[in-house]
Amino acid sequence: MDYLLINNMQFHAYHGVYQQETKVGNTYFVDLKLGLDLTKACKSDQLEHTVNYASVFDEVKLAMEIPCKLIEYLAENICTNLSKTFQQIQTIEIKVTKINPPIIGQLESVSVILLR
C-alpha cells in the first residue's frame, strides 16, 4: 500500500467539555496518513490519479469548524467525512492534538490516534 501523509495541519477551534474551551478556543494539529494506490499517479503525473491534499485540507477544516466535546469524536468525524468524499482512500490513520489542554499542571498537549 502507498501512503499520502499530510502533517501538522493547524487550526484554531472551539472543541471541549469546559465552557471556556467553547468560548476562547484552542490550537489543534491534525496529522493524516492516507493509504491508497498511488501507482497511476506515479506513472502519469496527473492530479486526478491521486487525492488532492488541498481538498483533504478543506474537508478537515470543515470538520474542525463544527464544535464537539471530545477529540475522539472529532477524529472519527474527520475519518468518516474523508472516506465518503475520497473513495480511493483505503485506510486512514489520524492524529488529532490539542495544545495546552485545560488541566492543572504542566502539560503541552494531548492527542488521539485512530486507525480506520
Beta strands, then each sheet from edge to edge (+ up, - down):
strand 1: 2-13
strand 2: 26-36
strand 3: 91-99
strand 4: 109-115
sheet 1: 1+ 2- 3+ 4-
end
